[in-house]
């Protein structure tokens, strides 16, 4: 491993990997060539893609010789919305609502929670958490490690989830931030 690659790997481990893991994703260094860092991202797209500019800024600040950062996925080769907005033979929002109502909402109903679909844009499903999930300190974990993997496995048109919940407005979260 070159000295530049070692510096990038250290910066990843120190400030990026823990954040990505906490959001349900994984990131690993695959190459450093001519100042361009290539990172392979896996897991939840919602864990990594919203952080892409922050990841690049952190790496470039920690290792000034880096001139750019490229994110790739194992299957697609390039991170980003690569799937169509609708799954074959159906509407993505309707299919997501059916899965949420049949499998997710009964499970999180035990915590007085519910998930609704707020919209779909380019394969990204906007969801809103309600009831005991709104403002819950474990909402991100529930989304990235529970809801998103199930929906991604069952809905081929899904690129990822975005949580559009106003968590600050939650009045009775199941796990309040103080319980964390």
Long-range contacts (C-beta under 8 A, 24 or more apart in sequence): 2-32, 4-32, 4-63, 4-65, 4-66, 5-29, 5-32, 7-62, 7-63, 7-65, 8-32, 8-37, 8-59, 8-62, 8-63, 8-66, 10-62, 11-58, 11-59, 11-62, 11-63, 12-39, 12-59, 14-62, 15-58, 15-62, 16-55, 16-58, 16-59, 19-51, 20-47, 20-48, 20-51, 22-140, 23-47, 23-48, 23-51, 23-140, 23-144, 24-140, 24-141, 24-143, 24-144, 24-145, 24-148, 24-149, 25-144, 27-55, 30-72, 32-66, 34-67, 35-65, 35-66, 35-67, 35-68, 36-66, 36-67, 36-68, 36-69, 36-70, 37-66, 37-68, 37-69, 37-70, 38-69, 38-70, 38-72, 39-69, 39-70, 39-71, 39-72, 40-72, 40-73, 40-74, 41-71, 41-72, 41-73, 41-79, 42-73, 42-74, 43-144, 44-144, 44-148, 44-149, 44-152, 44-160, 44-161, 45-79, 45-159, 45-160, 46-143, 46-144, 46-148, 46-160, 46-161, 46-162, 46-163, 47-144, 48-79, 49-79, 49-80, 49-160, 50-162, 52-79, 81-122, 81-123, 81-124, 81-159, 82-159, 83-123, 83-156, 83-157, 83-158, 83-159, 84-123, 84-157, 85-120, 85-121, 85-122, 85-123, 85-157, 86-157, 87-155, 87-156, 87-157, 87-158, 88-156, 88-157, 92-120, 92-123, 92-125, 92-155, 92-157, 92-158, 93-117, 93-119, 93-120, 93-125, 95-154, 95-155, 95-157, 96-120, 96-125, 96-151, 96-155, 96-158, 99-150, 99-151, 99-154, 99-155, 100-127, 100-147, 103-150, 104-146, 104-147, 104-150, 108-132, 108-133, 108-142, 111-136, 111-174, 112-172, 112-174, 113-174, 115-147, 118-164, 119-164, 122-159, 123-157, 123-158, 123-159, 123-160, 124-159, 124-160, 124-161, 124-162, 125-151, 125-158, 125-160, 125-161, 125-162, 126-161, 126-162, 126-164, 127-161, 127-162, 127-163, 127-164, 127-165, 128-163, 128-164, 128-165, 129-163, 129-165, 129-167, 130-165, 131-172, 132-172, 132-173, 132-174, 133-165, 133-170, 133-173, 133-174, 134-165, 134-166, 134-167, 134-169, 134-170, 134-171, 134-173, 135-167, 135-168, 135-169, 135-170, 135-171, 135-172, 135-173, 135-176, 135-177, 136-167, 136-170, 136-173, 136-174, 136-175, 136-176, 137-173, 137-175, 137-176, 137-177, 137-179, 137-180, 138-174, 138-175, 138-180, 139-163, 139-165, 139-167
